[in-house]
């Protein structure tokens, strides 16, 4: 069964790059040269984080509501097997 995982992310300009952070998943960080690339990499980073939580048997944090300065990033994943 596929689930959509959606988390608020902050996109900030820093040293000529767009830096993406997920406040609910503090270990997730990525950056890119453009906003379009940052959005793609943010989805990839979110996917890897969720898969990592599953692989480690960790509970996945519940996303909070985004603030006005944040953008929601989502991915569709199959649930863990077993």
N, C-alpha and C positions, 0 to 999 in steps of 0.2 A: 504494500500500500504506500502510495506516495503522500508525503506531507510537505506543505509549504512552510519553510522556516523564514521568518521576516524579522529583521532587527534594525533599529535605528542606527545610523552611522553619521559621523561628522566628517565633512570634507573641508579641509582647510588648505590654503596656499602656504607653503613653507619652503623657502630657499628654491623657488622656481618649480616646485613640484606640487601636485595635489596629494595631500596626505589623508588617508582614510583610517578612522578609528571606530571601533564598536564599543561604546561604554559598557554594555552588558557582557561583553566578551573581551576583557582587557588585554588578553594575549594576542588578539588579532590586530594587525597593523599592516598596511600596504601603502604604496605610493606610485604615482605615475606622472607622466609629463603633461597629460591633458585630462580634462574632466571625463570625457568619454572613456578613455582608457582606465581611469580610476574607478569608474562604475563597474567595468568588466572585471577588473582585478579585485574589487571589493566583493563581488559575488563569488569569485573563485576562493578568496580568503575565507569567506563565511562558510562555504561548502567544506573546505579543508578542516576548519575548526570544528564543525559539527561532526564530521567523520572522525576526527581525532578524539572528541569527547566519547563517541560511541566505542571506538577501539579501546579506550582506556577504562571503559565502564563508568565514566563520570556522568553525573546528572547534568543535563543541558540547562543553563540558566533561562528563566522565563524573560522574554523581552518586555521592556517597559514601553510606555507610550513615548513617541518621539517628541522632542521639543521643536519649536518653530525653526530652529537653525539646523535641524537634522533631516536626513533623507532616509527612507526605509529601503533596505536592500533585502531581496528575497531570493531563495533558491528552493527548488523542488527536488526532494530526495526520497529514495526508498528507505524505509525504516531498517534498523539493524536486524540481522538474522540471528535467531537463536533465542 
